[in-house]
């Protein structure tokens, strides 16, 4: 009858092979496309691609858009600055659209 001693020479290489296989599987999962837990880079969409939000201002630059967004927030409205395919847009919820346009008209 053979004891554990005759198989001990295989134990080291088997553990090393299992460790390398586990690392290879983790790397394959981590570097595969479409399965990452980290979101990709945001892409600019059309102005209509922002769900319930509606554009209330179409400034020429992001600096102007940020100033308009801050002005709306100073008045108590929630506003978002979105980079769209047609340039920066200041977006608000539909219920705040008329108020936001009045604020922006007054301050222009």
TIMI-2910 file (N, C-alpha, C, CB; in pm, 1 decimal, decimal comma, always signed):
<rs>
+----------+----------+----------+----------+----------+----------+----------+----------+----------+----------+----------+----------+------+
!      n_x !      n_y !      n_z !     ca_x !     ca_y !     ca_z !      c_x !      c_y !      c_z !     cb_x !     cb_y !     cb_z ! resn !
+----------+----------+----------+----------+----------+----------+----------+----------+----------+----------+----------+----------+------+
!    +83,4 !   -116,7 !     +0,0 !     +0,0 !     +0,0 !     +0,0 !    +88,2 !   +123,3 !     +0,0 !    -95,1 !     -0,4 !   +119,9 !  Unk !
!    +53,2 !   +216,5 !    -89,6 !   +134,5 !   +337,7 !    -98,8 !    +75,7 !   +445,4 !     -8,9 !   +143,3 !   +387,7 !   -245,2 !  Unk !
!   +162,8 !   +529,9 !    +43,1 !   +119,2 !   +638,1 !   +131,3 !   +117,3 !   +771,2 !    +56,9 !   +210,7 !   +647,5 !   +254,3 !  Unk !
!    +87,1 !   +874,5 !   +129,6 !    +78,4 !  +1009,5 !    +73,8 !   +213,4 !  +1054,8 !    +20,0 !    +28,1 !  +1108,3 !   +179,5 !  Unk !
!   +318,8 !  +1004,0 !    +68,7 !   +453,1 !  +1043,6 !    +29,4 !   +481,1 !  +1022,8 !   -118,1 !   +553,1 !   +968,4 !   +109,4 !  Unk !
!   +424,7 !   +923,7 !   -181,3 !   +451,0 !   +900,7 !   -323,1 !   +378,8 !  +1001,4 !   -411,7 !   +410,1 !   +760,0 !   -361,6 !  Unk !
!   +272,0 !  +1062,8 !   -362,5 !   +198,4 !  +1162,1 !   -442,1 !   +239,9 !  +1305,8 !   -411,3 !    +49,7 !  +1146,8 !   -418,1 !  Unk !
!   +321,7 !  +1323,8 !   -311,8 !   +358,3 !  +1459,4 !   -270,9 !   +439,1 !  +1532,2 !   -378,4 !   +437,8 !  +1454,8 !   -141,2 !  Unk !
!   +503,2 !  +1460,4 !   -466,6 !   +579,3 !  +1526,0 !   -573,0 !   +486,4 !  +1594,3 !   -673,7 !   +668,9 !  +1424,1 !   -644,8 !  Unk !
!   +361,8 !  +1549,6 !   -684,0 !   +265,5 !  +1609,2 !   -774,7 !   +191,0 !  +1727,4 !   -712,4 !   +167,1 !  +1504,7 !   -819,5 !  Unk !
!   +189,9 !  +1737,0 !   -581,5 !   +111,5 !  +1838,3 !   -513,1 !   +156,6 !  +1981,1 !   -547,4 !   +119,7 !  +1816,2 !   -364,0 !  Unk !
!   +281,9 !  +2009,6 !   -547,1 !   +335,2 !  +2144,1 !   -576,6 !   +299,7 !  +2191,4 !   -717,6 !   +487,1 !  +2145,1 !   -559,7 !  Unk !
!   +330,2 !  +2112,8 !   -821,8 !   +294,0 !  +2155,2 !   -957,0 !   +143,3 !  +2168,8 !   -978,0 !   +349,5 !  +2057,6 !  -1056,9 !  Unk !
!    +62,0 !  +2084,6 !   -915,5 !    -83,1 !  +2096,3 !   -929,5 !   -136,1 !  +2224,5 !   -865,5 !   -151,7 !  +1975,1 !   -867,2 !  Unk !
!    -84,9 !  +2261,3 !   -751,3 !   -126,6 !  +2385,6 !   -686,2 !    -84,3 !  +2504,7 !   -771,4 !    -66,3 !  +2396,6 !   -543,4 !  Unk !
!    +37,2 !  +2502,7 !   -826,0 !    +84,5 !  +2611,5 !   -911,3 !     -1,5 !  +2622,0 !  -1037,8 !   +232,7 !  +2590,1 !   -948,7 !  Unk !
!    -32,4 !  +2508,6 !  -1098,9 !   -116,2 !  +2510,5 !  -1219,2 !   -255,7 !  +2565,3 !  -1188,3 !   -127,0 !  +2369,1 !  -1279,0 !  Unk !
!   -314,1 !  +2526,3 !  -1075,8 !   -446,1 !  +2575,4 !  -1037,2 !   -443,2 !  +2726,4 !  -1012,5 !   -495,7 !  +2502,0 !   -911,5 !  Unk !
!   -336,6 !  +2776,2 !   -950,8 !   -325,4 !  +2920,0 !   -924,8 !   -314,2 !  +2997,5 !  -1055,4 !   -204,0 !  +2949,7 !   -835,0 !  Unk !
!   -233,7 !  +2950,4 !  -1148,3 !   -217,9 !  +3017,3 !  -1277,8 !   -349,9 !  +3012,8 !  -1355,4 !   -104,0 !  +2951,0 !  -1360,6 !  Unk !
!   -420,4 !  +2900,6 !  -1350,7 !   -549,0 !  +2890,3 !  -1419,9 !   -651,0 !  +2987,2 !  -1360,2 !   -602,5 !  +2746,2 !  -1412,6 !  Unk !
!   -653,4 !  +3000,4 !  -1228,6 !   -744,7 !  +3093,9 !  -1163,6 !   -712,8 !  +3237,8 !  -1202,3 !   -738,1 !  +3077,7 !  -1011,8 !  Unk !
!   -586,3 !  +3273,1 !  -1204,1 !   -546,3 !  +3408,4 !  -1244,8 !   -582,7 !  +3432,9 !  -1390,8 !   -394,5 !  +3429,4 !  -1223,4 !  Unk !
!   -562,9 !  +3335,1 !  -1477,3 !   -598,0 !  +3349,3 !  -1619,6 !   -747,7 !  +3370,9 !  -1636,1 !   -553,5 !  +3224,9 !  -1699,4 !  Unk !
!   -829,7 !  +3298,2 !  -1561,2 !   -975,1 !  +3316,3 !  -1569,4 !  -1016,6 !  +3454,8 !  -1520,9 !  -1046,9 !  +3208,6 !  -1487,1 !  Unk !
!   -957,6 !  +3500,7 !  -1412,2 !   -989,6 !  +3634,7 !  -1361,5 !   -948,5 !  +3743,4 !  -1460,4 !   -920,7 !  +3658,2 !  -1226,8 !  Unk !
!   -832,4 !  +3729,0 !  -1520,1 !   -787,9 !  +3827,4 !  -1619,0 !   -875,8 !  +3824,8 !  -1743,5 !   -642,1 !  +3801,6 !  -1657,5 !  Unk !
!   -913,9 !  +3707,3 !  -1785,6 !  -1001,7 !  +3697,4 !  -1903,5 !  -1136,4 !  +3763,6 !  -1876,3 !  -1022,8 !  +3549,5 !  -1943,6 !  Unk !
!  -1192,2 !  +3741,7 !  -1757,7 !  -1318,6 !  +3804,5 !  -1720,4 !  -1302,5 !  +3955,9 !  -1707,9 !  -1370,8 !  +3745,5 !  -1588,4 !  Unk !
!  -1194,5 !  +4000,6 !  -1648,1 !  -1173,4 !  +4143,7 !  -1627,4 !  -1149,0 !  +4221,6 !  -1754,9 !  -1059,0 !  +4164,1 !  -1536,0 !  Unk !
!  -1085,4 !  +4161,7 !  -1852,2 !  -1051,2 !  +4232,1 !  -1976,2 !  -1148,5 !  +4204,5 !  -2090,3 !   -912,5 !  +4194,1 !  -2019,4 !  Unk !
!  -1251,6 !  +4124,6 !  -2066,6 !  -1347,2 !  +4098,1 !  -2173,8 !  -1434,8 !  +4219,8 !  -2197,9 !  -1433,9 !  +3975,9 !  -2140,4 !  Unk !
!  -1484,5 !  +4236,1 !  -2317,7 !  -1567,3 !  +4351,6 !  -2353,2 !  -1712,1 !  +4327,7 !  -2311,3 !  -1559,4 !  +4379,8 !  -2504,9 !  Unk !
!  -1774,3 !  +4435,1 !  -2261,9 !  -1914,6 !  +4430,3 !  -2230,3 !  -1949,7 !  +4369,9 !  -2095,9 !  -1982,6 !  +4356,9 !  -2333,3 !  Unk !
!  -1853,5 !  +4325,0 !  -2019,5 !  -1882,9 !  +4262,5 !  -1891,9 !  -1818,0 !  +4335,8 !  -1775,4 !  -1837,8 !  +4119,2 !  -1893,5 !  Unk !
!  -1770,0 !  +4454,9 !  -1797,8 !  -1700,0 !  +4527,1 !  -1693,3 !  -1798,4 !  +4585,3 !  -1592,7 !  -1613,9 !  +4637,6 !  -1753,4 !  Unk !
!  -1758,6 !  +4588,4 !  -1468,2 !  -1838,4 !  +4650,7 !  -1364,2 !  -1819,0 !  +4801,5 !  -1362,6 !  -1803,5 !  +4591,9 !  -1228,8 !  Unk !
!  -1713,6 !  +4848,8 !  -1428,1 !  -1685,2 !  +4991,6 !  -1435,6 !  -1753,8 !  +5046,7 !  -1560,6 !  -1530,4 !  +5019,2 !  -1438,3 !  Unk !
!  -1838,0 !  +5150,3 !  -1546,0 !  -1906,4 !  +5203,0 !  -1664,3 !  -1808,5 !  +5266,2 !  -1761,7 !  -2012,0 !  +5305,1 !  -1623,6 !  Unk !
!  -1841,9 !  +5258,9 !  -1889,4 !  -1758,0 !  +5318,4 !  -1992,1 !  -1769,6 !  +5469,7 !  -1993,5 !  -1794,2 !  +5262,8 !  -2127,8 !  Unk !
!  -1696,5 !  +5530,5 !  -2081,9 !  -1698,0 !  +5675,0 !  -2094,8 !  -1832,9 !  +5722,7 !  -2147,7 !  -1585,0 !  +5721,6 !  -2186,7 !  Unk !
!  -1883,5 !  +5830,1 !  -2091,5 !  -2013,1 !  +5882,2 !  -2134,4 !  -2001,4 !  +5939,3 !  -2275,4 !  -2064,5 !  +5990,2 !  -2035,9 !  Unk !
!  -2101,7 !  +5912,4 !  -2356,2 !  -2104,6 !  +5964,8 !  -2492,1 !  -2214,3 !  +6069,5 !  -2503,7 !  -2126,4 !  +5851,2 !  -2594,6 !  Unk !
!  -2189,6 !  +6169,2 !  -2584,4 !  -2289,5 !  +6273,5 !  -2606,2 !  -2401,6 !  +6217,8 !  -2693,0 !  -2225,7 !  +6399,2 !  -2672,3 !  Unk !
!  -2524,5 !  +6249,6 !  -2653,7 !  -2639,8 !  +6206,1 !  -2730,4 !  -2713,2 !  +6325,8 !  -2787,0 !  -2733,4 !  +6121,9 !  -2644,3 !  Unk !
!  -2818,6 !  +6299,6 !  -2858,4 !  -2902,2 !  +6406,5 !  -2911,7 !  -2975,7 !  +6473,7 !  -2796,2 !  -3002,9 !  +6351,7 !  -3017,4 !  Unk !
!  -3018,2 !  +6598,3 !  -2812,8 !  -3089,3 !  +6666,2 !  -2703,6 !  -3215,1 !  +6593,5 !  -2656,7 !  -3126,4 !  +6804,7 !  -2746,8 !  Unk !
!  -3275,6 !  +6514,0 !  -2741,4 !  -3396,6 !  +6441,0 !  -2703,3 !  -3366,2 !  +6309,1 !  -2632,3 !  -3480,9 !  +6414,1 !  -2826,1 !  Unk !
!  -3239,1 !  +6273,9 !  -2617,0 !  -3200,6 !  +6145,9 !  -2557,4 !  -3184,8 !  +6150,5 !  -2405,8 !  -3072,7 !  +6099,4 !  -2618,3 !  Unk !
!  -3233,4 !  +6253,1 !  -2339,2 !  -3210,7 !  +6267,6 !  -2196,1 !  -3336,7 !  +6243,1 !  -2114,0 !  -3156,9 !  +6405,0 !  -2166,7 !  Unk !
!  -3423,0 !  +6155,8 !  -2161,7 !  -3539,4 !  +6112,7 !  -2086,0 !  -3639,3 !  +6223,7 !  -2062,2 !  -3496,4 !  +6056,1 !  -1955,4 !  Unk !
!  -3675,2 !  +6244,3 !  -1937,0 !  -3775,8 !  +6343,5 !  -1902,2 !  -3723,2 !  +6486,5 !  -1909,2 !  -3828,4 !  +6316,1 !  -1764,4 !  Unk !
!  -3594,3 !  +6504,2 !  -1908,7 !  -3538,5 !  +6639,2 !  -1907,7 !  -3561,8 !  +6708,9 !  -2041,8 !  -3388,2 !  +6634,7 !  -1875,8 !  Unk !
!  -3592,1 !  +6837,9 !  -2034,6 !  -3614,9 !  +6916,6 !  -2156,2 !  -3514,7 !  +7031,3 !  -2160,4 !  -3761,4 !  +6970,9 !  -2161,9 !  Unk !
!  -3463,2 !  +7063,3 !  -2279,1 !  -3366,7 !  +7173,6 !  -2288,8 !  -3436,4 !  +7309,0 !  -2275,7 !  -3290,4 !  +7166,5 !  -2422,4 !  Unk !
!  -3375,7 !  +7397,6 !  -2197,6 !  -3429,0 !  +7533,0 !  -2182,6 !  -3330,7 !  +7637,6 !  -2232,9 !  -3463,4 !  +7560,4 !  -2036,8 !  Unk !
!  -3206,9 !  +7598,2 !  -2257,9 !  -3106,9 !  +7692,2 !  -2309,1 !  -3009,3 !  +7617,6 !  -2398,4 !  -3031,7 !  +7763,0 !  -2193,0 !  Unk !
!  -2964,5 !  +7686,9 !  -2503,5 !  -2869,7 !  +7629,6 !  -2598,9 !  -2750,4 !  +7723,7 !  -2614,4 !  -2937,7 !  +7603,8 !  -2736,5 !  Unk !
!  -2667,9 !  +7737,8 !  -2511,4 !  -2554,1 !  +7829,1 !  -2519,2 !  -2447,5 !  +7777,9 !  -2615,6 !  -2493,4 !  +7849,6 !  -2380,9 !  Unk !
!  -2360,4 !  +7869,2 !  -2656,0 !  -2256,6 !  +7833,5 !  -2753,0 !  -2140,3 !  +7759,0 !  -2688,7 !  -2205,1 !  +7958,2 !  -2821,9 !  Unk !
!  -2110,0 !  +7788,9 !  -2563,0 !  -1995,3 !  +7726,7 !  -2496,0 !  -2038,3 !  +7663,4 !  -2364,3 !  -1883,8 !  +7830,3 !  -2471,3 !  Unk !
!  -1952,3 !  +7576,6 !  -2312,9 !  -1979,7 !  +7512,8 !  -2185,3 !  -1969,2 !  +7611,4 !  -2070,0 !  -1884,9 !  +7397,1 !  -2163,3 !  Unk !
!  -1888,3 !  +7714,7 !  -2085,0 !  -1875,8 !  +7816,6 !  -1980,3 !  -2008,0 !  +7890,9 !  -1964,7 !  -1761,0 !  +7916,3 !  -2013,1 !  Unk !
!  -2066,8 !  +7931,9 !  -2075,2 !  -2197,3 !  +7998,4 !  -2070,9 !  -2304,6 !  +7903,9 !  -2014,7 !  -2237,6 !  +8047,2 !  -2212,2 !  Unk !
!  -2299,6 !  +7778,6 !  -2054,8 !  -2397,9 !  +7680,5 !  -2008,4 !  -2387,4 !  +7660,9 !  -1857,4 !  -2378,5 !  +7546,0 !  -2080,9 !  Unk !
!  -2266,5 !  +7655,0 !  -1805,0 !  -2248,2 !  +7638,6 !  -1660,8 !  -2297,6 !  +7761,5 !  -1585,4 !  -2100,7 !  +7612,4 !  -1628,0 !  Unk !
!  -2276,4 !  +7880,7 !  -1639,8 !  -2326,9 !  +8003,0 !  -1576,4 !  -2480,1 !  +8001,6 !  -1572,7 !  -2275,9 !  +8128,6 !  -1652,0 !  Unk !
!  -2544,8 !  +7958,6 !  -1680,0 !  -2690,2 !  +7950,8 !  -1683,1 !  -2742,4 !  +7846,0 !  -1585,7 !  -2738,3 !  +7919,5 !  -1824,0 !  Unk !
!  -2674,3 !  +7733,1 !  -1579,0 !  -2715,0 !  +7627,3 !  -1486,7 !  -2706,1 !  +7675,6 !  -1342,6 !  -2628,2 !  +7502,3 !  -1506,2 !  Unk !
!  -2599,5 !  +7745,2 !  -1309,3 !  -2583,6 !  +7797,6 !  -1173,3 !  -2688,4 !  +7903,5 !  -1142,3 !  -2443,3 !  +7856,0 !  -1154,5 !  Unk !
!  -2724,0 !  +7983,6 !  -1240,4 !  -2827,8 !  +8084,0 !  -1220,0 !  -2961,4 !  +8017,3 !  -1186,2 !  -2842,3 !  +8172,5 !  -1345,0 !  Unk !
!  -2993,1 !  +7910,6 !  -1257,6 !  -3116,9 !  +7837,8 !  -1228,6 !  -3112,3 !  +7773,3 !  -1090,3 !  -3142,0 !  +7730,8 !  -1335,3 !  Unk !
!  -2999,3 !  +7716,8 !  -1054,1 !  -2987,4 !  +7655,0 !   -922,4 !  -2994,7 !  +7759,4 !   -811,4 !  -2856,6 !  +7576,7 !   -912,1 !  Unk !
!  -2944,2 !  +7879,9 !   -835,6 !  -2954,0 !  +7987,6 !   -736,9 !  -3099,9 !  +8025,6 !   -712,4 !  -2874,1 !  +8110,7 !   -783,4 !  Unk !
!  -3184,8 !  +8006,0 !   -812,8 !  -3327,4 !  +8035,0 !   -800,4 !  -3406,4 !  +7916,6 !   -743,7 !  -3383,9 !  +8074,2 !   -935,7 !  Unk !
!  -3336,8 !  +7807,3 !   -714,0 !  -3403,1 !  +7692,5 !   -652,3 !  -3449,1 !  +7584,5 !   -747,9 !  -3518,7 !  +7739,1 !   -576,6 !  Unk !
!  -3408,7 !  +7591,2 !   -873,2 !  -3446,1 !  +7488,0 !   -970,5 !  -3332,0 !  +7389,4 !   -988,9 !  -3484,2 !  +7551,4 !  -1106,0 !  Unk !
!  -3368,1 !  +7263,0 !  -1007,0 !  -3265,6 !  +7163,5 !  -1038,9 !  -3239,4 !  +7169,2 !  -1188,6 !  -3309,3 !  +7019,3 !   -994,7 !  Unk !
!  -3113,9 !  +7187,5 !  -1226,2 !  -3077,4 !  +7197,2 !  -1367,8 !  -2955,5 !  +7110,3 !  -1393,7 !  -3049,4 !  +7344,7 !  -1408,9 !  Unk !
!  -2945,2 !  +7063,3 !  -1516,8 !  -2835,8 !  +6976,5 !  -1557,7 !  -2770,8 !  +7032,5 !  -1682,7 !  -2885,4 !  +6832,6 !  -1582,0 !  Unk !
!  -2638,1 !  +7024,7 !  -1687,5 !  -2563,7 !  +7063,5 !  -1807,0 !  -2526,4 !  +6935,3 !  -1879,3 !  -2436,1 !  +7149,4 !  -1771,7 !  Unk !
!  -2569,0 !  +6922,6 !  -2005,3 !  -2545,5 !  +6799,7 !  -2080,9 !  -2471,9 !  +6831,0 !  -2211,0 !  -2678,9 !  +6727,5 !  -2110,4 !  Unk !
!  -2364,1 !  +6756,6 !  -2238,5 !  -2298,5 !  +6770,5 !  -2368,0 !  -2374,4 !  +6688,9 !  -2472,0 !  -2150,1 !  +6725,5 !  -2360,3 !  Unk !
!  -2437,3 !  +6753,9 !  -2566,1 !  -2512,4 !  +6682,8 !  -2669,8 !  -2435,9 !  +6688,5 !  -2801,5 !  -2654,4 !  +6743,3 !  -2686,7 !  Unk !
!  -2484,7 !  +6616,7 !  -2899,5 !  -2420,8 !  +6617,2 !  -3030,7 !  -2437,6 !  +6751,5 !  -3100,9 !  -2477,9 !  +6505,8 !  -3117,4 !  Unk !
!  -2530,4 !  +6832,4 !  -3052,0 !  -2554,6 !  +6964,2 !  -3111,1 !  -2501,1 !  +7077,5 !  -3024,2 !  -2703,0 !  +6984,0 !  -3134,5 !  Unk !
!  -2416,7 !  +7043,8 !  -2927,9 !  -2358,5 !  +7143,5 !  -2839,2 !  -2413,5 !  +7131,5 !  -2698,6 !  -2383,6 !  +7282,8 !  -2892,7 !  Unk !
!  -2365,0 !  +7213,4 !  -2606,0 !  -2411,5 !  +7202,9 !  -2467,3 !  -2557,0 !  +7246,8 !  -2453,7 !  -2323,0 !  +7287,1 !  -2375,0 !  Unk !
!  -2628,0 !  +7181,9 !  -2362,6 !  -2767,5 !  +7215,0 !  -2335,6 !  -2788,5 !  +7219,8 !  -2185,0 !  -2863,6 !  +7112,1 !  -2401,9 !  Unk !
!  -2870,1 !  +7314,8 !  -2140,3 !  -2912,4 !  +7321,3 !  -2001,1 !  -3050,5 !  +7257,6 !  -1995,4 !  -2913,6 !  +7470,1 !  -1946,0 !  Unk !
!  -3064,9 !  +7154,4 !  -1912,2 !  -3187,2 !  +7075,6 !  -1907,1 !  -3253,6 !  +7087,3 !  -1770,2 !  -3157,5 !  +6928,9 !  -1939,4 !  Unk !
!  -3386,4 !  +7087,8 !  -1771,1 !  -3465,0 !  +7087,3 !  -1647,9 !  -3580,7 !  +6989,2 !  -1664,1 !  -3517,6 !  +7230,6 !  -1613,7 !  Unk !
!  -3651,1 !  +6963,5 !  -1554,5 !  -3769,5 !  +6878,8 !  -1561,3 !  -3883,7 !  +6956,3 !  -1626,2 !  -3810,1 !  +6829,1 !  -1420,2 !  Unk !
!  -3976,2 !  +6887,2 !  -1692,3 !  -4085,2 !  +6955,3 !  -1763,6 !  -4168,5 !  +7048,9 !  -1675,1 !  -4176,2 !  +6852,7 !  -1825,5 !  Unk !
!  -4189,3 !  +7013,5 !  -1548,8 !  -4270,3 !  +7099,2 !  -1461,9 !  -4201,0 !  +7231,7 !  -1431,5 !  -4301,8 !  +7026,7 !  -1331,8 !  Unk !
!  -4067,6 !  +7238,4 !  -1448,3 !  -3992,0 !  +7360,2 !  -1420,9 !  -3956,6 !  +7438,1 !  -1548,0 !  -3865,4 !  +7325,7 !  -1345,7 !  Unk !
!  -3998,9 !  +7389,6 !  -1662,7 !  -3956,7 !  +7448,5 !  -1789,6 !  -3997,3 !  +7595,4 !  -1801,6 !  -4015,5 !  +7369,5 !  -1905,3 !  Unk !
!  -4122,1 !  +7629,1 !  -1775,2 !  -4169,5 !  +7767,4 !  -1792,9 !  -4100,8 !  +7861,6 !  -1694,3 !  -4322,8 !  +7774,9 !  -1774,9 !  Unk !
!  -4085,4 !  +7817,0 !  -1571,9 !  -4017,8 !  +7899,9 !  -1471,0 !  -3872,4 !  +7922,5 !  -1511,1 !  -4025,4 !  +7833,6 !  -1330,8 !  Unk !
!  -3806,0 !  +7817,6 !  -1557,6 !  -3665,6 !  +7828,7 !  -1597,7 !  -3650,2 !  +7924,6 !  -1715,3 !  -3609,0 !  +7690,7 !  -1634,3 !  Unk !
!  -3738,8 !  +7915,0 !  -1812,5 !  -3731,1 !  +8006,6 !  -1927,5 !  -3754,8 !  +8151,5 !  -1883,8 !  -3834,3 !  +7966,3 !  -2035,8 !  Unk !
!  -3847,3 !  +8173,1 !  -1789,4 !  -3869,9 !  +8309,1 !  -1738,9 !  -3746,2 !  +8362,6 !  -1667,0 !  -3990,9 !  +8311,5 !  -1643,9 !  Unk !
!  -3684,7 !  +8280,7 !  -1584,7 !  -3563,2 !  +8323,1 !  -1513,4 !  -3452,9 !  +8357,4 !  -1611,2 !  -3515,4 !  +8213,6 !  -1417,2 !  Unk !
!  -3433,8 !  +8274,6 !  -1712,3 !  -3326,9 !  +8298,2 !  -1808,5 !  -3358,3 !  +8421,3 !  -1895,5 !  -3306,2 !  +8173,3 !  -1897,0 !  Unk !
!  -3485,2 !  +8445,1 !  -1924,4 !  -3525,4 !  +8562,4 !  -2004,1 !  -3501,3 !  +8690,9 !  -1922,8 !  -3676,6 !  +8551,8 !  -2046,6 !  Unk !
!  -3534,5 !  +8688,1 !  -1794,3 !  -3516,3 !  +8804,9 !  -1708,1 !  -3369,2 !  +8841,3 !  -1692,9 !  -3577,6 !  +8779,3 !  -1571,1 !  Unk !
!  -3283,3 !  +8737,6 !  -1685,9 !  -3142,8 !  +8764,4 !  -1658,3 !  -3062,6 !  +8792,5 !  -1785,3 !  -3082,0 !  +8647,5 !  -1584,5 !  Unk !
!  -3121,6 !  +8776,1 !  -1901,0 !  -3049,1 !  +8797,8 !  -2026,5 !  -3034,3 !  +8945,4 !  -2060,3 !  -3119,5 !  +8726,9 !  -2140,0 !  Unk !
+----------+----------+----------+----------+----------+----------+----------+----------+----------+----------+----------+----------+------+
</rs>
